[in-house]
């Protein structure tokens, strides 16, 4: 869907509420929603409790389908001109086989590529842009409570009266306290994968081309190394000049304890190199910032709307961060909610429709990631045989692998697609 043009019917619902929209959380989800609705006459307030955004050790890449969502929301060029890097290629290495290098601009349906950036800088730029466009932003203040209802209210700090809105949006992350207070039930899958992440700083570029047969001039790639026998995968990318993010993703049974803190750096580097990351990256760079691990279980709320309060981003649902689709999924939420609010002046009905849209695409994402996790990371002799069988079929017919990178949730995930992926058809 192309960007909607400015003009048309204003979104403001009149003076009956203090604001049309109060958004709790000024990160990617909250700021992007405010930007997307700017210029429509809506009165928007963002409440962000952090004075300065911190490194979350994740959330630095948009997949090609997420880049398309960023274009639809009008933030792609803003990020590219300020803090982001385009990675036009995706390179996969496995067990000494010939690497597979994908030209994303040439092979994705919308001719889009990956985009990388430092997460805190991205958040700051978007929030500032939302403010420039007329959004009121209150930083360093905590939304202590939300009262749902026909005219929901947000209570900031010790304010008992609160501020009213036509719609309250919770965009305060996967561990949202307000979501729990409002009685939204969070469901989750069992933990299967663990992701450890750290920053490499110095004279190194983790988006360099390591494949001899493909060295496009001045182009960037996201590098992925996969060790099926070891149940490990590495994803590495440059997020700023002299600054790189590198992740180790592994089945929860592979390592005896999680990697976290400076005392784990040596073991982290050893695991990265065993999985395939080149040694010269670590000779010319140093670990910077936090090193931490986090689990990869899915967490979600069915029907993320209730009584004047709508959930978006990780507050609504969090996919496995191992696959790097969290930001793309967040922007899909924002775009779906924006479209519903723009097409229907009855925002309660619009939010109900968004909740249905969200559940549909998130369910498909969850099925796709469950397929990938099972085939690529399950342990044991039977899992090894299944992988060998499937990989041999992939070599002859790459269409057996759903194109999640290019299509996102539109990639096939039904029973036939699953059977083809596992080599059962």
Beta strands, then each sheet from edge to edge (+ up, - down):
strand 1: 19-24
strand 2: 44-48
strand 3: 61-62
strand 4: 85-87
strand 5: 89-94
strand 6: 100-103
strand 7: 114-116
strand 8: 136-139
strand 9: 143-147
strand 10: 153-156
strand 11: 163-170
strand 12: 187-188
strand 13: 193-202
strand 14: 221-227
strand 15: 232-240
strand 16: 243-251
strand 17: 285-295
strand 18: 299-300
strand 19: 305-306
strand 20: 309-311
strand 21: 317-318
sheet 1: 8+ 2+ 1+ 11+ 10- 9+
sheet 2: 8+ 2+ 1+ 11+ 20+ 19-
sheet 3: 3+ 7- 4+
sheet 4: 6+ 5- 14- 15+ 16- 13+ 17-
sheet 5: 12+ 18- 21+
end
